């Protein structure tokens, strides 16, 4: 029996004349994710991406799991292909969904007739196949309102497809369809979630991590690399730019007023991230800031932080509370890594009484004591790039 994976498009279907460019981006992303699972043919028709195995050695279970994380897919199904004939669909459903019927107490049949040349209407096809399936599986009752099993019949241009209820996909837009951005990736809970959320809007990500050895350990750096790896099912392959940040923080502690440490540190991060962004054709920076969560995330502090750069700063979690962010972190699999007890550079030299509502003129006066151009140039020259 010929098995296939059907990927239904999400927001892409709303696009106009440039719709095909979004479909091609999604196809390319799908092909890359499938490489580990065998040789597949991938093509798009009628707002559906078809994923056909070219050989029996393809890992359909692994491929299906990988497709659930691809942005741009609203829902997906493992389906059996057959001839566009009502009796062929009936026999396919009997065999392909036998295990599903064995576990269900009720079912219904839904038909989708994309090929309007098919002689039966959707209702007629559902009634015909549903009645005979009821005869074939007498222990499973028909329930058109709240069935445990929905048998779906799709009559399309190429063939007919039989499958059970579709599984919800990752949604969003294909990664890479809306440009590139640098994401400031710490070892906490918020920044991986922010990275995931902005990738869901079709943005390719370059993660940047600021590393302050020996104040932060090698385990802390490895924690961030693990977080980046946990994001790859959604974001695709990532190259983490690990920025040596120790000297900047030590100089800041030596010459700057303590209450401005956090703001000055984050302004230095923004300047470095902007240079990395421009070198890589990125159009924005991404942070995990949530309004009011900590002292450096008041409106005044965020304004002072971004005043030193020209690129826009995207803050996907800015209006979310911690519980909402944690829920997403658990869903995408980063939470357990994020709570490992290794500090990142943001917790180094934390002021006892941070300035929560800084004036930009005060911050600029405080950081003027630093030779920031030299310090930033040294940090950029020392970047370590790690592909995950």
LOMIKOL-480121 format. One record per residue (C-alpha): residue in three letters; chain; x, y, z; residue number from 1. Coordinates in nm, 2 decimals. Each point is the difference from the previous one (the first is absolute). Example, Ala and Ser with C-alpha at 12.3 -4.5 7.8 and 13.67 -1.06 7.14 Angstrom:
2
NODE res chain      u      v      w   n
NODE ALA     A   1.23  -0.45   0.78   1
NODE SER     A   0.14   0.34  -0.07   2
END
This chain:
388
NODE res chain      u      v      w   n
NODE UNK     A   0.00   0.00   0.00   1
NODE UNK     A   0.14   0.34  -0.10   2
NODE UNK     A   0.03   0.23   0.30   3
NODE UNK     A   0.05   0.37  -0.02   4
NODE UNK     A   0.02   0.30   0.24   5
NODE UNK     A  -0.23   0.29  -0.08   6
NODE UNK     A   0.09   0.35   0.13   7
NODE UNK     A  -0.27   0.26  -0.01   8
NODE UNK     A   0.11   0.36  -0.04   9
NODE UNK     A  -0.08   0.27   0.26  10
NODE UNK     A   0.02   0.37  -0.06  11
NODE UNK     A   0.17  -0.05  -0.33  12
NODE UNK     A  -0.34  -0.07  -0.17  13
NODE UNK     A  -0.09   0.37   0.07  14
NODE UNK     A   0.30   0.13  -0.20  15
NODE UNK     A  -0.06   0.15  -0.35  16
NODE UNK     A   0.23   0.01  -0.30  17
NODE UNK     A   0.31  -0.09   0.22  18
NODE UNK     A  -0.16  -0.31   0.14  19
NODE UNK     A   0.22  -0.23  -0.20  20
NODE UNK     A   0.32   0.14   0.16  21
NODE UNK     A  -0.14  -0.09   0.34  22
NODE UNK     A  -0.08  -0.35  -0.12  23
NODE UNK     A   0.34  -0.04  -0.14  24
NODE UNK     A   0.16   0.11   0.33  25
NODE UNK     A  -0.22  -0.25   0.19  26
NODE UNK     A   0.09  -0.28  -0.25  27
NODE UNK     A   0.37   0.07   0.05  28
NODE UNK     A  -0.04  -0.01   0.38  29
NODE UNK     A  -0.19  -0.32  -0.02  30
NODE UNK     A   0.27  -0.16  -0.22  31
NODE UNK     A   0.27   0.09   0.24  32
NODE UNK     A  -0.18  -0.14   0.30  33
NODE UNK     A  -0.07  -0.32  -0.18  34
NODE UNK     A   0.36  -0.07  -0.10  35
NODE UNK     A   0.06  -0.21   0.32  36
NODE UNK     A  -0.30  -0.23  -0.07  37
NODE UNK     A   0.06  -0.11  -0.36  38
NODE UNK     A  -0.07   0.10  -0.35  39
NODE UNK     A  -0.33   0.18  -0.05  40
NODE UNK     A  -0.17   0.18  -0.29  41
NODE UNK     A  -0.14   0.33   0.11  42
NODE UNK     A  -0.24   0.22  -0.20  43
NODE UNK     A  -0.29   0.24   0.05  44
NODE UNK     A  -0.35  -0.01  -0.16  45
NODE UNK     A  -0.34   0.14   0.11  46
NODE UNK     A   0.14   0.16   0.32  47
NODE UNK     A   0.15  -0.33   0.11  48
NODE UNK     A   0.36  -0.12   0.02  49
NODE UNK     A   0.03  -0.37  -0.10  50
NODE UNK     A   0.28  -0.20   0.16  51
NODE UNK     A   0.04  -0.33  -0.18  52
NODE UNK     A   0.26  -0.26   0.10  53
NODE UNK     A   0.21  -0.12  -0.30  54
NODE UNK     A   0.10  -0.32   0.17  55
NODE UNK     A  -0.12  -0.25   0.27  56
NODE UNK     A   0.30   0.09   0.21  57
NODE UNK     A  -0.14   0.35   0.08  58
NODE UNK     A  -0.07   0.06   0.37  59
NODE UNK     A  -0.36   0.12  -0.02  60
NODE UNK     A  -0.04   0.03   0.37  61
NODE UNK     A   0.31   0.22   0.04  62
NODE UNK     A  -0.10   0.21  -0.30  63
NODE UNK     A  -0.35   0.06   0.13  64
NODE UNK     A   0.14   0.11   0.34  65
NODE UNK     A   0.24   0.24  -0.17  66
NODE UNK     A  -0.28   0.15  -0.21  67
NODE UNK     A  -0.20   0.09   0.31  68
NODE UNK     A   0.27   0.26   0.08  69
NODE UNK     A   0.02   0.16  -0.34  70
NODE UNK     A  -0.13   0.36   0.00  71
NODE UNK     A  -0.25   0.07  -0.28  72
NODE UNK     A  -0.19  -0.33   0.05  73
NODE UNK     A  -0.34   0.04   0.16  74
NODE UNK     A  -0.09  -0.38   0.02  75
NODE UNK     A   0.14  -0.33  -0.13  76
NODE UNK     A  -0.11  -0.35  -0.05  77
NODE UNK     A   0.15  -0.34  -0.08  78
NODE UNK     A  -0.22  -0.13  -0.28  79
NODE UNK     A  -0.04  -0.29  -0.24  80
NODE UNK     A  -0.03   0.07  -0.37  81
NODE UNK     A  -0.24  -0.18  -0.23  82
NODE UNK     A  -0.19   0.03  -0.32  83
NODE UNK     A  -0.27   0.26  -0.02  84
NODE UNK     A  -0.28  -0.25   0.04  85
NODE UNK     A  -0.25  -0.03   0.29  86
NODE UNK     A   0.06  -0.38   0.04  87
NODE UNK     A   0.38   0.05  -0.01  88
NODE UNK     A  -0.03   0.26   0.28  89
NODE UNK     A  -0.22  -0.24   0.20  90
NODE UNK     A   0.24  -0.29  -0.03  91
NODE UNK     A   0.30   0.23   0.08  92
NODE UNK     A  -0.18   0.13   0.31  93
NODE UNK     A  -0.08  -0.36   0.12  94
NODE UNK     A   0.37  -0.10  -0.02  95
NODE UNK     A   0.18   0.33   0.08  96
NODE UNK     A  -0.22   0.10   0.29  97
NODE UNK     A  -0.06  -0.34   0.15  98
NODE UNK     A   0.20   0.07   0.32  99
NODE UNK     A  -0.18   0.34   0.04 100
NODE UNK     A  -0.34  -0.17  -0.02 101
NODE UNK     A   0.11  -0.26   0.25 102
NODE UNK     A   0.06   0.28   0.26 103
NODE UNK     A  -0.30   0.21  -0.08 104
NODE UNK     A  -0.36  -0.02   0.12 105
NODE UNK     A  -0.14   0.24  -0.25 106
NODE UNK     A   0.09   0.14  -0.34 107
NODE UNK     A  -0.11   0.22  -0.29 108
NODE UNK     A   0.12   0.05  -0.36 109
NODE UNK     A   0.09   0.34  -0.14 110
NODE UNK     A   0.06   0.05  -0.37 111
NODE UNK     A   0.18   0.28  -0.18 112
NODE UNK     A  -0.04   0.00  -0.38 113
NODE UNK     A   0.27   0.23  -0.13 114
NODE UNK     A  -0.04  -0.17  -0.34 115
NODE UNK     A  -0.34   0.12  -0.11 116
NODE UNK     A  -0.01  -0.25  -0.28 117
NODE UNK     A  -0.05  -0.28   0.25 118
NODE UNK     A  -0.36  -0.12  -0.07 119
NODE UNK     A  -0.12  -0.02   0.37 120
NODE UNK     A  -0.05   0.31   0.22 121
NODE UNK     A   0.19   0.01   0.33 122
NODE UNK     A  -0.32  -0.09   0.19 123
NODE UNK     A  -0.08  -0.29  -0.23 124
NODE UNK     A   0.35  -0.14   0.04 125
NODE UNK     A   0.00   0.03   0.38 126
NODE UNK     A  -0.34  -0.17   0.02 127
NODE UNK     A   0.10  -0.28  -0.23 128
NODE UNK     A   0.34  -0.08   0.16 129
NODE UNK     A  -0.13   0.07   0.35 130
NODE UNK     A  -0.29  -0.25  -0.04 131
NODE UNK     A   0.23  -0.28  -0.12 132
NODE UNK     A   0.26   0.07   0.27 133
NODE UNK     A  -0.28  -0.03   0.26 134
NODE UNK     A  -0.08  -0.34  -0.14 135
NODE UNK     A   0.37  -0.10   0.00 136
NODE UNK     A   0.06   0.12   0.36 137
NODE UNK     A  -0.34  -0.06   0.18 138
NODE UNK     A   0.15   0.06   0.34 139
NODE UNK     A   0.07   0.37  -0.09 140
NODE UNK     A  -0.30   0.22   0.00 141
NODE UNK     A  -0.06   0.29  -0.24 142
NODE UNK     A   0.01   0.34   0.18 143
NODE UNK     A   0.00   0.30  -0.23 144
NODE UNK     A   0.03   0.25   0.28 145
NODE UNK     A   0.27  -0.12   0.25 146
NODE UNK     A   0.17  -0.30  -0.16 147
NODE UNK     A   0.32  -0.15   0.15 148
NODE UNK     A   0.12  -0.08  -0.35 149
NODE UNK     A  -0.04   0.22  -0.31 150
NODE UNK     A   0.07  -0.18  -0.33 151
NODE UNK     A   0.10   0.26  -0.25 152
NODE UNK     A  -0.03  -0.06  -0.38 153
NODE UNK     A   0.18   0.25  -0.23 154
NODE UNK     A  -0.06  -0.02  -0.37 155
NODE UNK     A   0.28   0.21  -0.16 156
NODE UNK     A   0.14   0.05  -0.34 157
NODE UNK     A   0.25  -0.28   0.01 158
NODE UNK     A  -0.16  -0.27   0.22 159
NODE UNK     A  -0.24  -0.05   0.29 160
NODE UNK     A   0.14   0.00   0.35 161
NODE UNK     A  -0.14  -0.17   0.32 162
NODE UNK     A   0.11   0.10   0.35 163
NODE UNK     A  -0.12   0.05   0.35 164
NODE UNK     A  -0.04   0.33   0.17 165
NODE UNK     A   0.29   0.24  -0.09 166
NODE UNK     A   0.25   0.11   0.26 167
NODE UNK     A   0.05   0.37   0.08 168
NODE UNK     A   0.32   0.14  -0.16 169
NODE UNK     A   0.24   0.27   0.12 170
NODE UNK     A  -0.19   0.28  -0.19 171
NODE UNK     A   0.16   0.33  -0.08 172
NODE UNK     A   0.21   0.08  -0.30 173
NODE UNK     A   0.29  -0.19  -0.16 174
NODE UNK     A   0.33   0.08   0.16 175
NODE UNK     A   0.19   0.24  -0.23 176
NODE UNK     A  -0.30   0.14  -0.18 177
NODE UNK     A   0.01   0.33   0.20 178
NODE UNK     A   0.37   0.06   0.02 179
NODE UNK     A   0.27  -0.05   0.27 180
NODE UNK     A   0.05   0.13   0.35 181
NODE UNK     A   0.26  -0.03   0.28 182
NODE UNK     A  -0.15  -0.15   0.32 183
NODE UNK     A   0.17   0.07   0.34 184
NODE UNK     A   0.00  -0.35   0.15 185
NODE UNK     A   0.07  -0.03   0.37 186
NODE UNK     A  -0.02  -0.31   0.22 187
NODE UNK     A  -0.34   0.11   0.14 188
NODE UNK     A  -0.36  -0.10  -0.08 189
NODE UNK     A  -0.11   0.31  -0.19 190
NODE UNK     A   0.25   0.04  -0.29 191
NODE UNK     A  -0.04  -0.35  -0.14 192
NODE UNK     A  -0.38   0.06  -0.01 193
NODE UNK     A   0.05   0.33  -0.16 194
NODE UNK     A   0.22  -0.16  -0.26 195
NODE UNK     A  -0.26  -0.27  -0.07 196
NODE UNK     A  -0.28   0.26  -0.03 197
NODE UNK     A   0.19   0.22  -0.25 198
NODE UNK     A   0.11  -0.30  -0.21 199
NODE UNK     A  -0.37  -0.09  -0.02 200
NODE UNK     A  -0.06   0.33  -0.18 201
NODE UNK     A   0.23  -0.12  -0.28 202
NODE UNK     A   0.33   0.15   0.12 203
NODE UNK     A   0.34  -0.18  -0.02 204
NODE UNK     A   0.19   0.03   0.32 205
NODE UNK     A   0.36   0.07   0.09 206
NODE UNK     A   0.03  -0.06   0.37 207
NODE UNK     A   0.26   0.21   0.19 208
NODE UNK     A   0.11  -0.09   0.35 209
NODE UNK     A   0.22   0.21   0.23 210
NODE UNK     A   0.25  -0.21   0.20 211
NODE UNK     A   0.19   0.13   0.30 212
NODE UNK     A   0.26  -0.26   0.09 213
NODE UNK     A   0.11  -0.06   0.27 214
NODE UNK     A  -0.30   0.17   0.17 215
NODE UNK     A  -0.22  -0.23  -0.20 216
NODE UNK     A   0.10  -0.36  -0.05 217
NODE UNK     A   0.05  -0.22  -0.30 218
NODE UNK     A  -0.31  -0.19   0.12 219
NODE UNK     A  -0.20   0.33  -0.04 220
NODE UNK     A   0.12   0.03  -0.36 221
NODE UNK     A  -0.09  -0.36  -0.07 222
NODE UNK     A  -0.34   0.06   0.15 223
NODE UNK     A  -0.06   0.27  -0.26 224
NODE UNK     A   0.12  -0.22  -0.28 225
NODE UNK     A  -0.24  -0.27   0.11 226
NODE UNK     A  -0.28   0.26   0.00 227
NODE UNK     A   0.09   0.09  -0.35 228
NODE UNK     A   0.00  -0.36  -0.11 229
NODE UNK     A  -0.34  -0.05   0.16 230
NODE UNK     A  -0.13   0.29  -0.22 231
NODE UNK     A   0.13  -0.15  -0.32 232
NODE UNK     A  -0.31  -0.22  -0.07 233
NODE UNK     A  -0.19   0.33  -0.04 234
NODE UNK     A   0.27   0.24  -0.11 235
NODE UNK     A   0.22  -0.22  -0.22 236
NODE UNK     A   0.38  -0.03   0.04 237
NODE UNK     A   0.14   0.28   0.21 238
NODE UNK     A   0.35   0.15   0.04 239
NODE UNK     A   0.04   0.15   0.34 240
NODE UNK     A   0.23   0.30   0.02 241
NODE UNK     A   0.16  -0.02   0.35 242
NODE UNK     A   0.13   0.35   0.09 243
NODE UNK     A   0.28   0.04   0.26 244
NODE UNK     A  -0.14   0.25   0.24 245
NODE UNK     A   0.22  -0.01   0.31 246
NODE UNK     A   0.22   0.30  -0.07 247
NODE UNK     A  -0.30   0.23  -0.07 248
NODE UNK     A  -0.16  -0.10   0.33 249
NODE UNK     A   0.33   0.04   0.19 250
NODE UNK     A   0.06   0.34  -0.14 251
NODE UNK     A  -0.36   0.10   0.07 252
NODE UNK     A   0.04  -0.10   0.36 253
NODE UNK     A   0.33   0.19   0.03 254
NODE UNK     A  -0.12   0.34  -0.13 255
NODE UNK     A  -0.38   0.02  -0.02 256
NODE UNK     A  -0.25   0.08   0.28 257
NODE UNK     A  -0.14  -0.33   0.14 258
NODE UNK     A  -0.37   0.09  -0.04 259
NODE UNK     A   0.05   0.02  -0.38 260
NODE UNK     A   0.18  -0.33  -0.04 261
NODE UNK     A  -0.29  -0.19  -0.15 262
NODE UNK     A  -0.10   0.27  -0.25 263
NODE UNK     A   0.35   0.07  -0.12 264
NODE UNK     A   0.07  -0.38  -0.03 265
NODE UNK     A  -0.32  -0.04  -0.21 266
NODE UNK     A   0.09   0.30  -0.22 267
NODE UNK     A   0.33  -0.16  -0.07 268
NODE UNK     A  -0.17  -0.32  -0.09 269
NODE UNK     A  -0.24   0.18  -0.24 270
NODE UNK     A   0.29   0.18  -0.17 271
NODE UNK     A   0.19  -0.33  -0.06 272
NODE UNK     A  -0.32  -0.18  -0.11 273
NODE UNK     A  -0.07   0.28  -0.25 274
NODE UNK     A   0.34  -0.04  -0.15 275
NODE UNK     A  -0.04  -0.37  -0.03 276
NODE UNK     A  -0.35   0.06  -0.16 277
NODE UNK     A   0.13   0.24  -0.26 278
NODE UNK     A   0.28  -0.24  -0.09 279
NODE UNK     A  -0.25  -0.27  -0.06 280
NODE UNK     A  -0.27   0.19  -0.18 281
NODE UNK     A  -0.24   0.00   0.30 282
NODE UNK     A  -0.27   0.26   0.03 283
NODE UNK     A  -0.08  -0.01   0.37 284
NODE UNK     A   0.11  -0.12   0.35 285
NODE UNK     A  -0.21  -0.23   0.21 286
NODE UNK     A  -0.01  -0.01   0.38 287
NODE UNK     A  -0.19  -0.18   0.27 288
NODE UNK     A  -0.09   0.31   0.20 289
NODE UNK     A  -0.34  -0.01   0.18 290
NODE UNK     A  -0.13   0.34   0.12 291
NODE UNK     A   0.05   0.05   0.37 292
NODE UNK     A   0.14  -0.35   0.07 293
NODE UNK     A   0.34   0.13   0.13 294
NODE UNK     A   0.16   0.33   0.06 295
NODE UNK     A   0.15   0.03  -0.34 296
NODE UNK     A  -0.33  -0.06  -0.17 297
NODE UNK     A  -0.20   0.32   0.08 298
NODE UNK     A  -0.10   0.21  -0.29 299
NODE UNK     A   0.27   0.26   0.09 300
NODE UNK     A   0.27  -0.27   0.03 301
NODE UNK     A  -0.10  -0.16  -0.34 302
NODE UNK     A   0.00   0.35  -0.16 303
NODE UNK     A   0.35   0.07   0.13 304
NODE UNK     A   0.12  -0.34  -0.11 305
NODE UNK     A  -0.10   0.03  -0.36 306
NODE UNK     A   0.08   0.38  -0.03 307
NODE UNK     A   0.35  -0.08  -0.10 308
NODE UNK     A  -0.08  -0.21  -0.32 309
NODE UNK     A  -0.20   0.06  -0.32 310
NODE UNK     A  -0.14  -0.34  -0.07 311
NODE UNK     A  -0.35  -0.08   0.13 312
NODE UNK     A  -0.02  -0.22   0.31 313
NODE UNK     A  -0.27  -0.27  -0.01 314
NODE UNK     A  -0.13  -0.12   0.34 315
NODE UNK     A  -0.24  -0.29  -0.06 316
NODE UNK     A  -0.07  -0.06   0.38 317
NODE UNK     A  -0.02   0.36   0.11 318
NODE UNK     A  -0.37  -0.03   0.10 319
NODE UNK     A   0.01  -0.35   0.15 320
NODE UNK     A   0.02  -0.10   0.36 321
NODE UNK     A   0.25  -0.26   0.12 322
NODE UNK     A  -0.26  -0.28   0.02 323
NODE UNK     A  -0.09   0.05  -0.37 324
NODE UNK     A   0.37   0.00  -0.10 325
NODE UNK     A   0.06  -0.32   0.20 326
NODE UNK     A  -0.29  -0.17  -0.17 327
NODE UNK     A   0.16   0.06  -0.34 328
NODE UNK     A   0.34  -0.10   0.13 329
NODE UNK     A  -0.14  -0.33   0.12 330
NODE UNK     A  -0.18  -0.06  -0.34 331
NODE UNK     A   0.32   0.06  -0.21 332
NODE UNK     A   0.22  -0.20   0.24 333
NODE UNK     A   0.24   0.28   0.13 334
NODE UNK     A  -0.13   0.04   0.35 335
NODE UNK     A   0.19  -0.28   0.17 336
NODE UNK     A   0.33   0.12  -0.15 337
NODE UNK     A  -0.08   0.37   0.08 338
NODE UNK     A  -0.03  -0.08   0.38 339
NODE UNK     A   0.33  -0.17   0.03 340
NODE UNK     A   0.20   0.18   0.27 341
NODE UNK     A   0.27   0.17  -0.21 342
NODE UNK     A   0.01   0.38   0.00 343
NODE UNK     A   0.03   0.21  -0.31 344
NODE UNK     A   0.18   0.33  -0.04 345
NODE UNK     A  -0.31   0.20   0.08 346
NODE UNK     A   0.03  -0.11   0.36 347
NODE UNK     A   0.36   0.11   0.03 348
NODE UNK     A   0.07   0.32   0.18 349
NODE UNK     A  -0.37   0.06   0.07 350
NODE UNK     A  -0.04   0.34   0.18 351
NODE UNK     A  -0.15   0.00   0.34 352
NODE UNK     A  -0.23   0.28  -0.08 353
NODE UNK     A  -0.05   0.02  -0.38 354
NODE UNK     A  -0.13   0.31  -0.17 355
NODE UNK     A  -0.35  -0.10  -0.11 356
NODE UNK     A  -0.10   0.32  -0.18 357
NODE UNK     A   0.32   0.13  -0.14 358
NODE UNK     A   0.03   0.32  -0.21 359
NODE UNK     A   0.19  -0.05  -0.32 360
NODE UNK     A   0.22   0.30   0.06 361
NODE UNK     A   0.10  -0.15   0.34 362
NODE UNK     A   0.08  -0.34  -0.16 363
NODE UNK     A   0.21   0.16  -0.28 364
NODE UNK     A   0.19   0.20   0.26 365
NODE UNK     A   0.07  -0.31   0.20 366
NODE UNK     A   0.12  -0.21  -0.29 367
NODE UNK     A   0.21   0.28  -0.15 368
NODE UNK     A   0.28  -0.11   0.24 369
NODE UNK     A   0.03  -0.32  -0.20 370
NODE UNK     A   0.20  -0.03  -0.32 371
NODE UNK     A  -0.29  -0.19  -0.16 372
NODE UNK     A   0.12   0.01  -0.36 373
NODE UNK     A   0.32  -0.19   0.10 374
NODE UNK     A  -0.17  -0.24   0.24 375
NODE UNK     A  -0.27  -0.09  -0.26 376
NODE UNK     A   0.25  -0.05  -0.28 377
NODE UNK     A   0.20  -0.24   0.23 378
NODE UNK     A  -0.32  -0.19   0.09 379
NODE UNK     A  -0.10  -0.04  -0.37 380
NODE UNK     A   0.35  -0.11  -0.10 381
NODE UNK     A  -0.02  -0.27   0.27 382
NODE UNK     A  -0.34  -0.15  -0.11 383
NODE UNK     A  -0.02  -0.38   0.00 384
NODE UNK     A  -0.25  -0.14  -0.25 385
NODE UNK     A  -0.16  -0.33   0.09 386
NODE UNK     A  -0.23  -0.18  -0.24 387
NODE UNK     A  -0.28  -0.21   0.16 388
END
